[in-house]
Structures are given as C-alpha cells and as structure tokens.
Amino acid sequence: MRGVAARLAAACLFALACAAGAQEAPPILIVDRERVLRDSVPARTLAESEREARIALGEELEALRRALETEEAEIAALRDEGDKAAFEARVRAFDIRVREARRDSQAKGEALQARFIGARRDLAASLEPVLQSVLKDTGATLILDARTVLAARQGADVTDEVIRRFDAAPPIPPPPAQPAEE
C-alpha cells in the first residue's frame, strides 16, 4: 500500500510541476496572415497600385484595339478600288501588325502579372520583422497562422496588433512602373 501511495504522490507532484511549468511558458500567438496581407495599409496600397496599373494597361490595349479596327475598316473600304496586289500587300502588312499587337499585349499583361506577384512576395517578406518584434515583445515562443488553429483562448489572436505595427513600419517601395529590361 505504501508503494502505491508513494507512486501516487510522485505522480501528483509531477503533474503539479508540469502544470506550474506550463503556466510559466511563454504563450503561443495566432495571426491571420491572410488578413494582414489584405487589410494592412501596405497591402491596400499595393492592391490599389495593381488596380491602377491594370486599368492603365486596359486603356492602352483598348486604344490599340480601336486603332486597329479603324485601320481594318479603311482597308476594307479599299477592297474594290485600285490595284488588287497593293490591296493584298496592305492586308498582309495589317495582319502582321495585328499579330505583333497581340504578342505585345500578352507580353505586357504577363509582365504586369509577374511584377505584382513579386511585389506581393516582397510584401509578405516584409511582414517577418514585424512578427519577430511581436514574438520578442510578448515573450511568445511561437506564432501560428490562424488557418491552422482549431481552438484557442481569447487573447491569443494578435492579428490587430500585427496590422497596427505593419502599418507603422517604414513604407514598402512600390513595384517599378515597368519591369527591368533583361
């Protein structure tokens, strides 16, 4: 009986020591990284920059489309007039311009997309020092992404604080207006 009582007492002491140690352990924090990269000032600034660049490209492409349609109408009007060989040469030249315009338009769209993919990657990388400062200032051992957390105590989510600090961090340079020439 004494052995059982001694083992039970040891187990209770061990459980109490573990519980005391767990209370002293630094917290695990939660951040909704997706929300930070969507709702913070740097993220909204980047999104607005991307929107403006897409609008500008769309306007440029629309102007090109209208110019090509006008030229096509002019060529069509010449179909029954004059030299057939000259008409066919103009049609071929127009066809080449249309294909070049399509290639250029596609390349500009891809370059714009690549530029902003890189900018979003830079934005996410610039969040790291903010997360490290939150870890240091709170004494936490770990920050988990909110998407991986099933349940947590109130106060563990520090997303609002991370957004506040990210907003106060030095501004992130915008992506260049045009991609660097290779």
C-alpha positions as CSV (number, residue, x, y, z in Angstrom):
1,M,0.0,0.0,0.0
2,R,2.9,2.3,0.8
3,G,4.3,1.8,-2.6
4,V,1.1,2.7,-4.3
5,A,0.7,5.8,-2.1
6,A,4.3,6.9,-2.8
7,R,3.8,6.4,-6.6
8,L,0.5,8.3,-6.4
9,A,2.2,11.2,-4.5
10,A,5.1,11.3,-7.0
11,A,2.6,11.4,-9.9
12,C,0.7,14.2,-8.3
13,L,3.9,16.2,-7.7
14,F,5.0,15.6,-11.3
15,A,1.6,16.8,-12.6
16,L,1.8,19.9,-10.4
17,A,5.3,20.6,-11.6
18,C,4.2,20.2,-15.2
19,A,1.2,22.5,-14.6
20,A,3.3,25.1,-13.0
21,G,5.8,24.9,-15.8
22,A,3.0,25.2,-18.4
23,Q,1.7,28.4,-16.7
24,E,5.2,30.0,-16.9
25,A,5.8,29.0,-20.5
26,P,5.6,31.9,-23.0
27,P,2.3,32.0,-25.0
28,I,1.7,30.8,-28.4
29,L,0.1,33.5,-30.5
30,I,-2.1,33.4,-33.5
31,V,-2.1,35.7,-36.6
32,D,-4.4,35.7,-39.5
33,R,-1.6,36.3,-42.0
34,E,-4.1,36.4,-44.9
35,R,-6.0,39.3,-43.2
36,V,-2.7,41.2,-42.5
37,L,-1.7,40.8,-46.2
38,R,-5.1,42.0,-47.3
39,D,-6.2,44.7,-44.7
40,S,-3.0,46.5,-43.7
41,V,-2.1,49.8,-45.2
42,P,0.9,48.4,-47.2
43,A,-1.3,45.6,-48.6
44,R,-4.1,48.0,-49.6
45,T,-1.6,50.4,-51.1
46,L,-0.2,47.5,-53.2
47,A,-3.6,46.4,-54.2
48,E,-4.5,50.0,-55.3
49,S,-1.3,50.3,-57.3
50,E,-2.0,47.0,-59.0
51,R,-5.6,48.1,-59.8
52,E,-4.3,51.4,-61.3
53,A,-1.7,49.6,-63.4
54,R,-4.3,47.1,-64.7
55,I,-6.7,50.0,-65.6
56,A,-3.8,51.8,-67.4
57,L,-2.9,48.7,-69.4
58,G,-6.5,48.1,-70.2
59,E,-6.9,51.6,-71.5
60,E,-3.7,51.3,-73.6
61,L,-4.9,48.0,-75.1
62,E,-8.4,49.4,-75.8
63,A,-6.9,52.4,-77.6
64,L,-4.8,49.9,-79.7
65,R,-7.9,47.8,-80.5
66,R,-9.8,50.9,-81.6
67,A,-6.9,52.0,-83.9
68,L,-6.6,48.5,-85.4
69,E,-10.4,48.4,-86.0
70,T,-10.2,51.8,-87.7
71,E,-7.4,50.7,-89.9
72,E,-9.2,47.5,-90.8
73,A,-12.3,49.5,-91.8
74,E,-10.1,51.7,-94.0
75,I,-8.6,48.6,-95.7
76,A,-12.0,47.0,-96.2
77,A,-13.2,50.2,-97.9
78,L,-10.3,49.9,-100.4
79,R,-11.2,46.3,-101.3
80,D,-13.0,47.1,-104.6
81,E,-10.8,50.1,-105.5
82,G,-7.5,50.2,-107.3
83,D,-4.7,47.7,-107.6
84,K,-5.5,44.2,-106.2
85,A,-1.8,43.5,-105.5
86,A,-1.4,46.7,-103.5
87,F,-4.6,45.9,-101.5
88,E,-3.3,42.3,-100.7
89,A,0.1,43.7,-99.6
90,R,-1.7,46.2,-97.2
91,V,-3.8,43.3,-95.8
92,R,-0.7,41.2,-95.2
93,A,1.1,44.2,-93.5
94,F,-2.0,44.8,-91.4
95,D,-2.2,41.1,-90.4
96,I,1.4,41.3,-89.3
97,R,0.7,44.4,-87.1
98,V,-2.3,42.6,-85.6
99,R,-0.2,39.6,-84.6
100,E,2.5,41.8,-83.2
101,A,0.0,43.8,-81.2
102,R,-1.4,40.5,-79.8
103,R,2.1,39.3,-78.8
104,D,2.9,42.7,-77.3
105,S,-0.3,42.9,-75.4
106,Q,0.1,39.4,-74.0
107,A,3.7,40.2,-73.0
108,K,2.6,43.4,-71.2
109,G,-0.1,41.5,-69.4
110,E,2.4,38.8,-68.3
111,A,5.0,41.4,-67.2
112,L,2.4,43.2,-65.2
113,Q,1.3,40.0,-63.5
114,A,4.9,39.0,-62.8
115,R,5.7,42.4,-61.4
116,F,2.8,42.2,-58.9
117,I,3.5,38.6,-57.9
118,G,7.0,39.7,-57.0
119,A,5.6,42.8,-55.1
120,R,3.2,40.5,-53.1
121,R,6.1,38.2,-52.3
122,D,8.1,41.2,-51.1
123,L,5.1,42.4,-49.0
124,A,4.9,39.0,-47.3
125,A,8.6,39.0,-46.7
126,S,8.4,42.5,-45.1
127,L,5.9,41.1,-42.6
128,E,8.6,38.9,-41.0
129,P,10.4,41.6,-38.9
130,V,7.0,42.7,-37.6
131,L,6.2,39.2,-36.5
132,Q,9.6,38.8,-34.9
133,S,9.1,42.0,-32.9
134,V,5.7,40.7,-31.7
135,L,7.4,37.5,-30.6
136,K,10.2,39.4,-28.8
137,D,7.9,41.9,-27.1
138,T,5.4,39.4,-25.9
139,G,7.9,36.7,-24.9
140,A,5.9,34.2,-27.1
141,T,7.7,31.2,-28.4
142,L,5.6,30.7,-31.5
143,I,3.1,32.4,-33.8
144,L,0.7,30.2,-35.7
145,D,-1.3,31.1,-38.8
146,A,-5.0,31.3,-37.9
147,R,-5.9,28.9,-40.7
148,T,-4.1,26.1,-38.8
149,V,-5.7,26.7,-35.4
150,L,-8.8,24.8,-34.4
151,A,-9.3,26.4,-31.0
152,A,-7.6,29.0,-28.8
153,R,-8.2,31.0,-25.8
154,Q,-9.3,34.6,-26.1
155,G,-6.4,37.0,-26.5
156,A,-4.2,34.5,-28.4
157,D,-5.0,36.2,-31.7
158,V,-2.8,39.2,-32.2
159,T,-3.7,40.0,-35.8
160,D,-4.9,43.5,-35.0
161,E,-1.6,44.3,-33.2
162,V,0.4,42.9,-36.1
163,I,-1.6,45.0,-38.6
164,R,-1.1,48.1,-36.4
165,R,2.7,47.5,-36.3
166,F,2.8,46.7,-40.0
167,D,1.0,49.9,-40.8
168,A,3.5,51.8,-38.7
169,A,6.6,50.1,-40.3
170,P,8.6,52.0,-42.9
171,P,6.8,52.0,-46.2
172,I,7.5,49.3,-48.7
173,P,8.7,50.6,-52.0
174,P,6.2,50.1,-54.8
175,P,7.0,47.8,-57.7
176,P,8.7,49.6,-60.5
177,A,6.4,51.1,-63.1
178,Q,8.0,48.9,-65.8
179,P,9.8,45.6,-65.3
180,A,13.6,45.8,-65.6
181,E,14.9,45.1,-69.1
182,E,16.8,41.9,-69.3
